[in-house]
């Protein structure tokens, strides 16, 4: 099995075919970044249309057993998620509502501070807000996985401590391996692991060492460095791979409706455009090369299985049910 903790972009039948060809069992697609409730309901509805139109290839996950059933049936399971909590529109009851509609992963903040807490790009991180605490506990109760990938350091640590269930960093790398505001300190990764959580190693060029973008073996070595920090039970895959994205999509991701100024996200003024995909991951089916690469850098078969699927499955079982 092969599970990717986060992908984004535009999904269609061709993407589902690529995922199946690559050996994927489950993927978390990004349904939105800055959208409010109505737009987010529209996104969920479109994904239900996709499920009906591609019922031979994919299925939407409601429970962890759906992933195993999809694997048996030769389909790819899609674990729906958002990279922000704007979809709640400040309403605590919308957590349960979206969970019932099949949204099982929510990132607490994206690239801006919101009502819940801080993003990784804020100058000052005041920590998890009172509304953030309410949402965390509501997500615990409603079977949603908490994602802290773009969240500020203090807010991340607060959420790890406050949550009654393990949480995730679905798509980031250790800052000790590649210094970047989007990546996570060793202290955060260890705190995540102590509570049973999982970090998904990213293949997004702006937050990944250049050698790890040049070869799958170097990327596998980066995964090994992450395992050295978190432990073998707490590392998975979270590529942040983008399908069919364009400049309009990129501008929306970075700027939403909150600014008139130029925003670069994890990029920079020196490299403002779309991030070039890793040389070894031009197509998402290339992720099937990761298992053999992990073996080449020293992981035995049972450890490879944990990194490529088992750790995510355990976390999903503990959170979404």
N, C-alpha and C positions, 0 to 999 in steps of 0.2 A: 504493500500500500504506500501511497504517496499523498501527503496532506500539506497544503500550503496555507499558512495562517493569514495571508492577505495578498490579494491582487486588486487591480483597479482598471479603469478604462471602460470600453464598450464591449459587452459580451453579445455574441450572436452564435448561430449554429456552427460557423467555422471555428470559433474559439472553443466551443464544447468538443468539437472533433479533435482539435489540437490537444486539449486536455486529456481526452481519452487516449489518443495516440501516445501521449507522454506518460501514461500509467497513473494518472491522478485518481485518487479515490474521493477527495474532498478539497474544496477551495472556498475561502471566504472572499466574496466579491465586495467591493465598495459601492454601496448604493447611493451615497451622498457625502457631502462635505459641509456645506453651509445652508442647506435647504431647511425650511420650516416644515411644519406638520403636513400641510396639504400637499406640497411638492413631494414629501417623503411617502405619503400614502400613494401618490401616483407612481413612485418608483417601485414600491412593493407590488402594486397592481400590474405594472409592466413585467416584473419578474414572474408573476403568476401566469401571464400570457406566454412568456418565454418557456415556462415549465410545460404548459399544455402543448405548445408548438414543437417542443423538442423532447417529448416524453420518452422517446427511445434512447436518449443520450444523457439526460440530466434529471435530477429531482431536488427539490428544496428540503433542507433538513429541518425537522421539528424536534427530533430527539437523536441522541447519539446512535441508537440502533438503526436509524435511517441511513447513516453512513455505511454501516456494515451491510445493510440490505442492498444499497446501491452498488457496492463492490461485488456482491454476489450476482446482481442482475446486469453487470457490465455497464453501469451508468456512473456519471460523476455527480457527487452530492455537493450542493451549493449551500453553504452556511451563511445566511444573509447578515450583512453588517454595515454600519455607518461609522465614518471617521470623525463624528462630532455628535453632540447631543442637542443641536438646534431643533431637531425634529420633535423634541418634547414640548417646545413652546412654553417652557416654564411650568408645565403641568406634571405633577408627580404621577398621576393616574395614567398618563400616556406610556409610561414604562410597560405596564401590564398590557396595555392595548397593542403596542407594537410587538411585544413578545408573543402575544396570541396570534398576531398576523404572520409570524415566522421570522421576525428580526431577533437574532440570537447573540449578536456581538455589537457593543457600543463602545466607542472610544470617548472618554470623558470630555476631553477638549481636543481641538485641532490646533491651528497655528495662532490662535488668539485666546486670551483669557476670556472665560465666559462665566455664567452664573454658578458653575460647579467648582471651578478652580483655575489654575494657571496653565498656560502652554509653555513649551520649552523655549520659546522665543521672548518671553517677558523679561524685563530687567529685574523685577522683583517678583518672587513667587510667594504669596501669602499662605499657600496651602489649600487644602480641601475646604470649600465653603460649607455653610450649613446645608444649603440645598444639595451640594455635592454629596454630603453624608447621607441625606435622605435618598438620593438616587442610587448610590452604591448599595444601600441596604435593600431598596426596592428591587434592584437588579438581582441581588442575591435571592430574594424571595420568588422572583418571576422566572428564573431560569435563563438569565442572560450572562454572557461572559463579559467581564470588564476588560477593556483594552486601554493601556497607558502609553502607547508608543510615542505620541506627540505631546505628552503631558509634561509639565514642569517637574523638576526634581523633588521639591518639597511636597507638591500635590501628589506626585507618584507615591512617595513614601507614606503619606497620610492615607491614601487609598488602599495600599497594601495592608496597612495596619488596621484600618477601619472595616475592611471587607471581612465578612464571615466565611467567605469561600476563596479559594485561590484565584488569582487574576493573571492577566497576560500582558506581555509586550509583544504584539503580534508581528511587528516589522521594525527592527532596529538592530544595531550592533553595539558591542562594548566601546565606550569612549576611550578606554585604555588601549584599544587596538586601532581605532580611528577617531581622533578627537573631533567632535562635532556636537552642536547643541541638540541635534536630533538623536544622538546616541546616548547610551545609559552608562552611568558610573558603575564600577565594580560593586560599590556598596548597595546600590539599587538592585542590581542583578542578584546579589546574594540575599537581600531581603525578600525579593520575589521568590527565590528558590526555597527559602526557609518556610514560606507559607504555602508551598506546593505549586507555585505558578510556573509558567513556561515563557521563554523568550524565543521569538522566531527570528532567525538570522536573515538579514536583508541582502538583496543583490542589487539594490538601487545605487548607481554609481556615485552619487553625491555624498553618500554616507558609508561607502565601502572602500577599503584599500585598493589602490590601483592594481597590484598583483592579483588580488582576488577577483577583479573584473576581467583580467587577462586570461586566467585559466581556472578550470573547475577544481583542480588539485589545490591551488592556492586558496580558493574559496573554502574548500573542505578544511584546510589548515586553519582558516579563520574560525570556522565552526568549532574545531578542536580547541582553540584558544578560549572560545566562549564556554565550552564544556569545562575547561579548567577553572573557570570562575564560578559557574552555576552548578555544575555537577551533571552527570549523564542523564538524570531524570528530568531535567528542566530546560532543555534546548530542543527547538524544532526548526522548521523552515518557515520563513515569512518573507518571500522574495520582494514584495512591493512591485511586481511586474505589471506593466500597463499595456492593455490591449487597445489598438486602434485609436490611441489618444492623438490629439492635435493641439494647435496653439490655443484655440478657444477653450478646450478642456483644461489645458495647463493654466491659462489665465484665471479660469473659474476656481481651480484648486488653490491658487496662490492668493487671489484677491477677493473672491466672492463679491459681496455688495458693500463691504465695510470700509473700503478705502478708494481714494482717487489716485493714490501714488503707485509707483511700480513696486511690485513685490517679487521676491525671488524664491520664496520657500526655502528648501534646503540647498538651492543653488546659490549663485552669487552674481554680482555685476560683471565679473570676469567671464562667467559661463552662464549667461542668462537663459539660454534656450532649453529645449527638451533634453533630458539626460540620455546620452547614448547607452544603449543596452550593453551588458557585459558581452565580451567577445564570445564566450561559451554559452550564452543564453539569449541569442537573437530571437529564437522562438521558444515558447514556454515548454514545448516538448523536450527541450534540452535539459530540463531539470531531472530527467530520468538518469542522467549521467552522474548525479550527485551520490547515489548509493555506492557505486563502484569507487568513486573518488574518496568517499569516507573510509572505505575499506583500505584503500591504498595508503592513507595517512595513519592507519593503525587501529581503527575501530573494528571490533569483531561483529559478526552477523547480528547478534541480539542488540548491540549498541546502535548499529545502523538502523535497525527497525524502530528503536525508540526515537531517534532523531527524525526519521523520515515520516513517522506516523504515530507511533505508540504513545509518545508523550502528549501530543495533542488529543488523542483519543481519551487518555486518562483524564486530562483537564476538562474536556467536553463532558465526560460522564459526571464529573464532580460539580459542574456548573449548570449546563443546560439540561442534564438528565439523560 
